[in-house]
Amino acid sequence: MKILFYAINGVGLGHVNRTLAIAKEIRKLSPKTHIMFVTNSQFPDLIEKANFPYIKLPIFEGDPLTKDIKKTRFIPFNLNEKLIEATLYDYEPDAVVYDTHFPFGTVKKASEFNVKNILILRKLKNRVLDDYIKQFKHFDLIVLAHSEQEFLDMKVSKQLIKNIKNKGILFVGPIIRKPENIESNYNLNKFNILVTAGGGGWNDSKRFVETCIKACSKIVNKNKNINCYIITGPLYRRDINHIKNNNLIIKSFEPKLIDLMQKCDLVVSQAGYNVCNEIMLTKTPAIIISRKDPLEDQEERARWLEEKGVAIVINTLNEKALTETIEKFYQNKVLQTKMEKAFSNIKLDMGNERLSKMIIGLIPKKVKEEVKISRKKQELFDTKYKMFKKIEERLVLIFKEKGLWEAWRGLLKKERVLREKQGTIYSKQEPAYRELRVLRKEKEKIENDKKYVEKIKSFEREKKDITKQKEEVLEENKKAEKEIKKLEEERKSLPEKEPFKTHLKLQKEIDEKFEKSFEPFNIKIGEIMEKQKLVLEGKYAEKTWNALEKDKKKLEQEKNVIWLKELKPLEDKVNLSKAVVNRYKEEKGTKDSKDFDKEIESLWEDIKNNDKKLKVLDKGIEKIDQKINNLNKEALDKVDNKIKKIQNMVDERHNKHILPLDYRLDDMLKEKEDFLKKHKLFKQFNKLDKQKKSLNKKITELQD
């Protein structure tokens, strides 16, 4: 039997350590089984020291585990898949074991080669894990390296656990490397603190190591009865040779780390899957600094250990806080005893042997029962598959009878090549799609945050009140405009009523008479006054003034004669009619045009004041909208910018690579259709192809 382990690690050692633990157990249970590793780990020495052969892959472009590696030459993702497929072809394994991450194309290809695909999963963030398991296809066995009780203790939703079980995913227990009880060369007679940073390649791990070195230096200088062992990880590249202290031992790598941990009094680490399980296995109290990650759930893992009473959690990496926490633990013997006793409440059922037996048996009976593949379902699958193969054979025979098989096969080959290219590009896009889903969930979480929602509701209520006030003011304006319209109509009807009609007629008559009789005199008098002005300015002789004054007086006398003779009688009539109008108004309570004007002017003033109120209310609404936009703005903008950046990259790749392939595939399908029509096979082929597709759909449903 041959088993290939796919262990991808960019800047850590977690995947390699976990798969090595399984490989060692399989070698112990089945010594004749040949095991080989495929890895891109920057530290494959672990595999070599365990006496397993391995193929070292370059780091592929877009690998999410290598984002902290700089100045590294990457290979394209599709080339990475081709190298793995070449290994599958030449090595011919019976099974491939993947740890958490897997290339979609390779899994599919292995399935086509009748190679068993086995996936080991660990706890990710709930929403990430839920999205992740929906994508699984072509796997013969999927296991979670946890116990079901651990998931329940971590308050994983029952729906997610149900989804996990419905997919046939099994809980096998934690996968942990075991201590070998080898004597070490360390002086362990004092109070011993172990600091471990895993692989040491993450930027967070580098900051963690530097903070721990500073804190431990202070502690060992202060107290000579303490030894600190700092294991930086082989991928930590910074110089540590300048640190000289007999009680502070710094190493890049410790092959027997778990044995050393077992003999120490305190562990300081981050909340990685492996180290947390090793802390529980060795029953060593811990101080944990959790690392934030969009996919990993280190914070939840750390919190769970703290709730169990075996760890103290520091949420923010801080030299002062770390120093004080270590000193507090060292000085408090009661706390040490309490944390050591708390390990008795944790049941650790290791899954190394259980999973190894499953892999050796390549899905034994027990697993088949749990996946619930019934005999009836299997028989139905076999029947449908035989029918599918018969249709395929019938199609081949039709083309061969007409001597068209080679030409048709050539067209199918072209189509297959295009679809494979399309599949490769989509596989390359998948990490970006996965990250987009995570970011959108994160955005949704920010938007659905309880405090955020309450503030939004409060602002919305305030906005609703202002909007109501605005509607009331608008309604007032509407009523005022209606009243103005009514008053204007009433004012227009005044001339039709007596005595207003007579009064207006007389007023009009006197206005016309005045304009006709007085206007010529006014013009002439005006001209005389202009000339008198010029006399005063010295442009005419002073004697002219008297002549002008004489003409002016003569005109005023003539004007006065006309006034007495023609206009005065009319004015008396107008005054009389006005008195009649006033008496009529008093008796009947009727308004004249001036009264209407006053009322209309007053209403327009009210409208003007209301318009000012509306401007103030609009500003209030604008301020509330601004407050709503500013709520969680920084967090939302950060997520939105990430989404926009990734979406732009996805769209660019789609337009550059996928769209041209789609067009070529459309042309290819058209070429196939033309070929069938030319040789009069179109109807016959479509009928059989339709049956084939229907069967294929049913077969896929049975497989799922």
C-alpha positions, 0 to 999 in steps of 0.5 A: 500500500502507498499513501501520499501526504499533502502537507502545505505549510508556508510559514508555520509547521502545523500541517507538517507536524499533524500529518507526521503524527498520522504517518508515524502511527500508520508506520507503527500499525502497518510497517509495510505501507510506503509513505511519501510527503509532498510539501512546500514547507520552508523547513522540511527537515522534520520530515527528513528526520522522521525518515520519510521521503518527500518532494519539496515543491516551490511556493505557489502564487496566491498561497494564503499561507505564504503572505508573510514571505518576502523576496521569494520566487513563486510559481503559478498555481496551475503549475503547482497542480501539474507537479502534484498530478505528475507525482500522482501519475508516477507514484501511483498511491492508493490514498492521498491525505490532505490536511485542511488545504487541498487543490481542487484540480488534484482531488478531482484528478486523484478521484479519476485515477481511483485514488482514495481522497482523505481530508483532515479538517481542524476547527476554523471560525464557524462561518468559515467552516460552514462555507468550507464544508459546502464545497467538498466533492470527490472525497472518500473520507473527511474527518475533524481532528476534534471530539464532538464534545469539544465542539459543544464546549466551544458553543458551536451551533447545533445546526453546524454540527448537524451540517457536518454530520449530514456531509458524512464528516466524522469526529475522530479526536485531536491529532497530537505528536506524542512525547518520547520521554527522552532525557534532555540536556537542559538544567531543569532543577529550577522553575522552568518556563517554555516559550514556543512560537511554532514555525516562527514565520508569521509576522505576529510570531516575530512580534511575539518572540521579540516581546517574550525575549524582552519580558523573559530577560527582565524576569531571569535578571530579577530572579536567578531561580527561573530558567526561560527556554525560548524556541523561536521556530526555524523560520524566525530569521532575526539575529539572536546571538547577541543575547547572553544569559545563562538562565535565558536559553534561545534556540531556533528549533527543538526536535523534542519540544513536547518532552521539554514542555512536559518537564516545564512549569509554565508554557507561554505561547500563541493559541495554535491548534497543535500547541493547545493540544500539546498543553492539554496532553502534557498538563502544563499550565499556560499563558496564551496570547491569541492571534487574530486571523480571518479564518482561524479561531485562536481567540475562541480556542484560548477562551476555551482553555481559560474557561477550563482553568488551565490557561491565562489569556492575554488579549493584547501582546504587551511586554509589561502585561506579559512580565506581570502575568508570569511573575504573578503565576511564579509567586502564587503557588495556590494558582499553580496547584489550582491550574495543574488540578484543572487538567483532570477535568479535561478528557483528551481522547487522541485520534491518531490511532483511530484515524490511522486505522481508517486510512489503512482500511480505506473506509472500513465498515464502521465508517460506511455505516456512519456515512449512511450509504445504503445497499439500495442506493448503491444498486440504483447508482450502479444501474444508472451508471451502466445506462450512462455507459451504454448511451456513451457506447451508442454515441461512439458507435453512431460516429464510427458507422459513418466514419466520423469518430476520429473527427468527432473525437478531435472536436471533443479533445479541443473542448476538453482542453478548453474546459480544463483550462477554464477549471484551472482558472476557476481553481485559482480564483477560489481562494479569492472567492473564499476570502470574499465570502469571509469578508462579506460575512464580517461586514454583515456581522459589523452591520448586525452588531447589537450596539450598532443596530440600537444606535441606528434605530435611535437615529431612525426614530429621531429622523422619523420625528423630524420628518413628521415635523417637516410633513406638518410644516408642508401641510401648513404651507399647502393650506396657506397656498389654498387660502391665498388662492381662495382670497385671490378669487374673492378679490377678483369677484369684487367688481361684480358687486354693488357698491364696489362696482360703482366705486371702482368705475368712478375711481377708474374714470378719475384716474383716466381723466387725471392722466389725460388732463394733468399729464401734459401740464406736468410734462411742461412744468417738468421741462421748465424746472430742468431749464431753471436748474441750468440757470442755477448752473450758469448755463443761461442768463439770470434774466431767463429765470424770471421768464421761466417762473412766469411760464410755470405759474401760468401753467399751474393756474391753467392746471388749477382751473381744469382741476376745479372745473373737471376733476374736483366734482369727480373726486367728490363723487369718488369720496362719496362712493367710498363712504358708501362702500365703507358703510356697506362693509360695516353692515355686511362684513365684506372686505375690499381689495386692500383687506384681501391684500393684507391677508394674502401678504400675511399668509405669504409671510407665514409660508416664508417663515415655514420655508425657513423652518423646513431648511432647519429640519432638512439640515437636522435630517442631513446631520442624522444621515451623517451620524448613521454613515459615521457609525462603524465607518472605519471598520466598514470602510476597511472591509469594503476596501478589502472587498473592492480590492479583491473583487477588482482582482477577480473581475480583472482575471475574469475579463482577461482569462475566463471571458475569452475562454467562454467565447472560445467554448461558444465557438467550439459548441457552434462548431460541434453543432455545425458538424452534426447538422452537416452529417445529419446527426443533430436530432439523433445526437441531441436525443441521446445527449439529453438522456445522458445528461439526465442520467449524469444529473441523477448519478451526481445526486446519488454521489452527493 
